[in-house]
Amino acid sequence: MTTRALVLGGGGPIGIAWESGVLAGLARGGVDLGQADFILGTSAGAFVGARLALGAETASLADAVFADAERSVRPVSRGGRRPPDLTPVMRLMSKAQEAQRNPAEARAEVGAYALAADTMGEEDYIASFGRTFATLPDTLWPERDFACTAVDAETGAFHLWTKDSGVGVTRAVAASCSVPGVYPPISLQGRRWVDGGVRSSTNADMAAGHDVVVIIAVRLGDWTPGGALARVFAKLDEEIQVLTDGDATVVTLLPDEASRTAMGGNLMDFHRRPDAARAGLAQGLAEAAEMKTLWG
């Protein structure tokens, strides 16, 4: 039997909106990626993937984005309502993914930055982490095969949270979404955890073993060879190679031109979420026919 995996990458609140739109558009076009045998999420993708695993209707995912546009978690900063500048942490994350460095040590540097940052309190972050998660029982995990990623803020160790981890999905997803320097590291099992995107924006190699893998990834900014984000996105190519070496059929969906325009240049700009979701909807609908043959 063919097994199918859905991989959802990071991308801040804009990524949540766009990915929700793409998935909804595909579903409305007859391709429900929410029925994957395995759903893997990193950062923004952990949020979206957990919603699917908890039973949200795929075709309606974008509706929640529109309804919650003014309710979602906003980082508290001295600069008022202006979106945080992600440039420092993106540079750190890019350096952490350089091949010649010890990966865990490099990720620990990003973790140290996160631990020292002046952010909102951890419990405030958890309490305001969206109505979908904030009211769930502490130990609840979806019955579906869902996993999300995180990195130990002190050691740099990478971790995959699953049903067998013995933690609740709310804190696991919050940890996966804990952008260093913007949100607080999350306490779980006696450790502090930060965004799984510190290892990779997609961590798609964790879906190895499945026959069909669809990766939905946010790719904005200067990712050309030699560009500021080149190493971050080179990781995705390496992960795809791991999957194809295992005989998987891999399809990657990236923002099209209209989506990139709608999303803007700052993935923390909450005001662009409705436009990003609408652009994702249109893109998903446009790509559904081609995807239908692969997904079945």
Secondary structure, DSSP 8 states (H G I E B T S, - for coil): ---EEEEE---HHHHHHHHHHHHHHHHHTT--GGG-SEEEE-THHHHHHHHHHTT--GGGHHHHHHHTTTTS-----TTTTS----HHHHHHHHHHT-TTS-HHHHHHHHHHHHHHS----HHHHHHTS-HHHHTS-TT---SS-EEEEEEETTT--EEEE-GGG---HHHHHHHHT--TTTS--EEETTEEEEEGGGT-SS-GGGGTT-SEEEEE----S--STTSTTHHHHHHHHHHHHHHHHTT-EEEEE---HHHHHHH-S-TT-GGGHHHHHHHHHHHHHHHHHHHHHHH-
